Amino acid sequence: MKLLLRVFSLVFLFAIISCNVDNLNESNTDATNKSNIDATNRSSEDECETAFAYYEDGCFIDSDYGFKRWGWNIGPLSDGSNGSFDLYAGAAKCKPEIGMYVGAIEVNYVDGTLTVDYQAEDGYVFYETHLYAGNAEFPTDPKGKPTVAPGQYGNQNEFSEGSSSDSYTIKGLEGDIYIIAHAVVCPMEEECEADAGTIKAEADCIGDNGATITGLPGGDATVPEGYEVLYVLTKGADLVIVDVSSDPSFVVDMDGLYTVHTLVYDPNTLDLSGVELGVTTGGDVYGLLIDGGGDICASLDVTGFSVEIKCNPSGPVIIPEVTADIDAILNLGPPIDPNNPDPTLYDITEFVSFGQPDGVSSADWLVELEIGQSLEIGQPVGLQEGDELLYTRVDYFSDILGHWPLTTDLSDETGNNSDMTSSGLNSPLSSTGPNGVCVEGNVFTGGNYASTPAIAGFDPTNFSVKLDFNISDFGTPTVQTGGNPVIMGGFSWRFIGIEVNSTTGAVGLIWNNGDFSYSSTILNLNEWYTGEIKFSSGTAELYINGTLVHSEVTGTLDTGGSSDFSTNNGGNGGGFTGCIRNLQVAGVGAVSPVPLSIVSQYISESFTDISDVEDPFFPGQGLFPAKNIELTVIGAEADQDVEYKYDIRCLIKRDGVVLPRYYNIDPKIKIKSTNPSN
């Protein structure tokens, strides 16, 4: 990316040297050579200054009023006068030879009309200009006292981004006049053309001894003359630098997440001798660059390309420990009647250790599994002869009430809800493949929007809504919020949604049909983001790419009974323009059954050490529980983790008899995606 160098917030004193002025009595032929002043002073200035138009006989200090401030007035000028005057900065005591030439003004006074044109020297810009014109030598302050303070000149302009020129036209003047031209000027650095471009990477294991990581530059880097290219290898989410090379090839001997970056830099301005491998981070280096808030022209592809190395697996099986004995489990309920099966489920999850830290509940612990890894649960500790814990079945649950991937069709993957639909002139809605579905803004002005049906089981007091989105146009600001929605709960009620300011790109929340607030996080057009609202007990939290960026205490949400989510605000007419995918609505703490057909693409069940006694709840059906159960991950999503709650049904066998009471173990398992960023 091209980096526009910051315009330093510096302020220079401008002075004007005159030359070739008609109808003036004063001579300016002794003006100091401006080229020499510029060459010796400009490079040493590191602050903006104030500047005045130079006129040899007009020094404020030499006037009859005893001014202590330096600067010049020009005049008297008679009608018909014209000429150019040079601008000087830093000319203390009215000495242009110690100042800096920073531009000039052109003056024309004809038929009572004065025109003054400011023009900055190359490399400088104006942030303010002030001009006095009148029959008196100097303006006066509110008390009628002569002054040279620029704020009393009567004419001024400001430029928040800086300007290389300015112009004033003042009419209705008569007779001889005087002028004072003042400006605030700052040096402007040139554009930094260094651009690291893009890079991809691939990795190959070297037996069990590590891996090679090879960067594949995209060929789109810009390397100015005198600059060099260096490839940087970082490890982990903190981007700790572990190696650098002029060739994009590295060898690592440890598993982990690695990222390859490209650095385009000038070795004369960026000193890398202080980089300490294993300590210095990519963020440390980035902070030295202009784009990272520093002042060095260079380009670091901070995002780079990540690869996860898994050449030295620590073991594919997680084996939890059932910490209770059979008697402890039996004591959870009333005495068992062998002749009357008890359908009540007695939860023994707390009797299972999944390796969580001390003080963390087994029921709250999230077990993370990757493709090829397994969760295997066996027998309790302190098992007595004749006692067995048997595993008979697994049920799958999720807090996801609806999931519309939108990459192949418009259906809800959970099977709990019907397809997404669209309204508007550009209906019907259809999937575009990897980019999901794309909509075109305000439905009331010719666009269309995407909407879920009313979501089954939705609880407006505790829920989350999550989606990937890519904004192609911020749209026209709405009167109500100045922005437009990404996703909105309740087309007719607008109880909560993600809103983006159409002018600034700031992302925020909107709730209860009009209340809104924005965060300091700015989004870009044509870039994919993952947005999520988590709402619980009257508080809404907004996450972008997994990071909490904003929260609001909203109180109770007024849903009007609605439970749909769409890309349009039916109240203020705001509409999302762009593409969405992976829309998920979940209930915080709520769970709903997941069809085995969905889970089977991720998990394979295996029961071993089958018992010789049937499940008493299904006599005569050939259902024989097992002493061990193993859940193995056989698949994963490419772009997102998948979380399920597992209800593993257990029975107890004592003295050769399976007792007619179910117990359950409910681990939470995250199936990790194949995308390292997740």
C-alpha positions, 0 to 999 in steps of 0.5 A, spaced: 500 500 500 502 506 498 503 511 504 502 518 504 507 521 509 504 525 514 504 533 514 507 535 520 504 539 525 509 545 525 507 552 524 512 557 520 513 564 520 511 567 513 515 573 510 514 576 504 520 579 500 517 584 494 520 584 487 517 588 481 512 592 484 509 598 480 508 605 483 511 604 490 516 609 493 520 604 497 525 600 494 526 592 495 533 591 491 536 589 497 532 583 499 536 577 501 537 572 496 531 567 498 535 561 495 540 561 500 536 562 506 531 556 503 537 551 502 540 553 509 534 553 513 528 548 511 531 542 512 532 544 519 525 546 521 521 541 525 515 545 527 510 549 523 511 557 524 507 563 522 510 567 516 509 575 514 510 578 507 516 582 507 517 589 505 523 592 507 521 599 510 515 596 514 518 592 520 513 592 525 518 593 530 521 600 527 514 603 527 512 609 532 507 604 536 513 600 539 511 593 537 515 587 539 513 582 534 516 582 528 513 582 521 512 587 516 506 592 513 506 593 506 505 600 503 502 605 502 499 602 495 496 607 491 490 605 486 493 601 480 499 598 484 501 591 483 507 586 484 509 580 488 512 579 495 516 573 498 513 570 504 518 569 510 518 564 516 522 565 522 525 571 520 526 574 528 527 581 529 525 582 521 531 579 519 529 575 512 537 572 512 535 568 518 528 566 516 526 561 511 523 563 504 516 559 504 512 562 498 509 569 495 503 573 494 501 577 488 498 583 489 493 587 485 490 594 487 485 597 481 479 601 481 478 600 489 479 593 489 484 589 492 486 582 490 491 578 494 493 571 491 497 566 496 502 561 493 506 556 497 513 554 495 514 547 493 514 542 499 509 547 504 502 548 505 498 553 508 493 552 514 491 559 516 492 565 512 490 572 515 490 579 511 489 586 513 487 592 508 486 599 510 488 606 509 491 606 516 498 603 517 495 597 522 489 594 524 486 596 531 484 592 537 477 592 540 479 598 544 481 602 538 489 601 539 493 599 533 495 592 533 499 587 529 495 581 532 493 576 526 486 575 529 485 583 528 486 583 521 479 582 519 480 577 513 482 570 515 481 562 512 483 556 515 485 549 511 484 543 516 488 539 511 493 544 508 493 548 502 498 550 497 494 556 495 489 562 497 486 568 495 482 574 497 478 579 494 476 586 498 472 591 494 470 598 496 477 601 498 479 608 496 485 612 496 492 609 499 492 603 503 496 598 507 496 591 507 499 585 512 499 578 509 500 573 514 500 565 514 501 559 518 505 554 514 508 547 515 512 543 511 509 537 507 513 531 506 513 527 499 509 521 498 512 514 500 512 510 495 514 503 498 509 498 498 510 491 501 505 488 496 502 481 498 504 474 499 502 467 500 506 461 503 506 454 504 509 449 508 512 442 508 513 437 514 521 434 514 519 428 518 518 429 525 524 434 525 520 440 523 518 444 517 520 448 511 515 454 510 516 458 503 513 465 502 510 466 495 510 473 493 505 476 489 509 480 485 505 487 486 511 490 491 513 497 489 521 497 491 523 505 490 530 506 488 535 504 494 530 500 498 531 493 499 526 487 500 526 483 507 522 477 508 520 476 516 517 470 519 513 471 526 510 466 530 504 466 534 498 471 535 503 476 537 507 476 531 514 475 535 519 475 530 523 468 529 527 469 523 528 474 517 531 473 510 532 476 503 529 469 501 522 467 503 524 461 505 525 458 512 526 452 516 522 451 523 523 446 528 517 447 532 509 446 531 505 453 531 502 458 528 507 462 523 506 468 519 510 470 513 511 478 512 514 482 506 518 488 508 520 494 503 525 499 507 531 503 506 537 501 510 539 508 511 533 510 514 530 503 518 536 500 522 534 493 524 540 492 528 536 492 534 531 487 532 532 481 537 529 474 535 524 471 539 523 478 543 521 483 538 515 483 534 512 485 528 508 490 531 514 493 534 517 494 527 511 497 524 510 502 529 517 505 527 513 506 520 509 512 518 503 507 517 504 505 524 505 512 527 512 513 526 516 517 521 520 512 517 518 511 509 517 503 509 512 498 508 511 492 512 505 487 510 503 486 517 497 481 515 502 477 511 500 470 510 499 465 516 500 457 516 500 452 522 505 447 523 503 440 526 509 436 524 510 434 531 503 432 534 503 431 542 498 425 541 491 425 537 487 423 543 484 426 549 482 422 555 478 425 560 478 422 567 472 420 571 474 422 578 468 419 582 467 412 584 460 408 582 458 409 589 458 417 589 454 416 582 449 412 585 448 417 591 446 422 586 439 420 586 434 416 590 435 408 591 434 405 584 428 400 584 430 394 579 423 393 577 421 401 575 426 404 570 427 411 572 427 416 566 430 422 570 437 424 567 442 425 573 448 429 570 455 427 572 459 432 568 462 434 574 465 428 576 469 428 569 476 432 569 477 434 562 484 437 564 481 444 565 484 449 570 483 448 578 476 452 579 473 451 572 467 447 572 467 441 567 460 443 564 463 450 563 470 447 560 470 447 552 474 441 549 478 443 543 479 438 537 482 438 531 481 433 525 484 427 527 483 428 534 479 424 539 475 425 546 475 418 549 472 416 556 473 410 559 472 407 566 471 411 573 477 411 578 477 406 584 472 401 580 470 396 584 470 388 582 463 387 578 462 395 577 462 398 570 460 405 567 457 403 560 456 408 555 450 407 550 448 413 546 450 420 544 445 426 543 448 432 540 445 439 541 447 446 540 446 453 542 445 455 535 438 456 533 439 458 526 445 458 521 445 460 514 451 459 510 449 462 504 455 459 500 451 454 496 443 456 497 439 460 502 437 454 507 438 453 514 443 448 516 440 446 523 434 445 519 430 449 525 428 454 520 426 455 513 430 459 507 432 466 507 428 470 503 428 477 500 424 483 498 425 489 493 425 490 486 431 486 485 428 480 488 429 474 488 435 473 492 440 467 490 447 465 493 453 467 489 458 462 492 464 464 496 461 471 497 454 469 500 448 473 498 449 480 496 444 485 496 443 493 494 441 497 499 434 501 501 428 497 499 424 503 498 429 506 493 429 500 488 434 495 492 433 489 496 434 486 502 435 479 505 431 476 511 431 470 515 424 467 517 421 468 525 427 464 528 424 458 532 426 458 540 428 465 540 429 469 546 430 476 546 433 477 553 439 472 551 442 471 544 447 472 539 447 474 532 453 473 528 455 474 520 461 475 515 459 481 511 463 485 506 460 493 505 461 495 498 457 502 499 456 505 505 450 508 502 446 515 503 446 517 511 439 516 514 437 522 518 436 518 524 443 515 525 447 518 519 448 511 517 446 504 515 445 497 518 449 491 516 444 486 520 437 488 524 433 484 528 426 485 526 424 489 520 418 492 523 421 493 530 428 494 529 430 492 536 437 491 535 442 491 529 449 493 527 450 500 524 455 503 520 456 511 519 456 512 512 460 518 513 466 516 517 465 508 517 465 507 524 461 501 526 456 501 532 449 499 535 442 501 534 436 498 538 429 499 540 427 503 533 432 509 534 437 509 539 444 508 537 451 509 538 458 508 534 464 506 536 471 508 535 472 502 530 472 504 523 471 499 517 473 499 510 469 498 504 470 491 500 473 488 506 470 482 509 469 482 517 466 478 522 461 482 526 457 479 532 452 482 537 452 478 544 446 480 548 444 478 555 440 481 561 440 488 558 447 489 555 449 489 548 456 487 546 459 488 539 465 484 536 468 485 530 473 480 528 472 477 535 474 483 538 470 487 543 469 494 540 463 497 543 458 495 549 451 499 551 446 498 557 440 498 552 435 495 557 429 491 555 429 490 548 422 492 545 421 486 539 414 487 538 414 479 538 418 479 532 424 474 531 427 475 524 433 478 522 434 482 516 439 487 512 434 493 512 431 498 517 424 498 515 423 504 519 428 509 517 429 506 510 437 505 511 439 499 507 445 494 507 449 494 500 454 489 500 455 481 501 453 477 507 455 469 509 455 465 515 449 468 519 448 465 525 443 466 531 444 463 537 441 463 544 445 464 550 445 458 554 439 455 550 440 449 546 437 445 541 437 438 538 442 438 532 440 432 527 445 426 526 446 428 519 449 434 520 454 432 526 456 426 522 460 430 517 464 432 523 464 427 528 465 419 528 462 415 534 466 409 536 464 404 542 469 399 544 469 393 550 461 392 548 458 389 554 453 383 554 447 386 558 442 390 554 440 397 555 434 396 560 430 402 557 430 398 550 429 391 552 429 386 546 432 391 541 439 389 541 442 395 544 448 393 548 452 399 551 460 399 551 465 400 557 469 406 552 466 411 548 471 415 543 468 421 539 473 422 533 473 429 529 473 427 521 471 434 518 471 441 520 469 447 517 474 451 513 472 458 515 469 457 522 469 453 528 463 449 530 461 448 537 456 442 540 454 440 547 454 433 547 449 429 551 453 422 553 448 417 556 451 412 561 448 406 565 451 403 571 453 395 571 453 392 578 454 385 580 452 383 573 446 387 572 445 394 569 441 398 573 435 402 570 437 409 571 440 414 566 446 418 567 449 423 562 456 427 561 455 433 557 462 436 555 462 442 550 466 440 544 469 445 539 471 443 532 476 447 530 476 450 523 482 449 518 483 456 517 489 458 522 486 465 523 480 462 527 
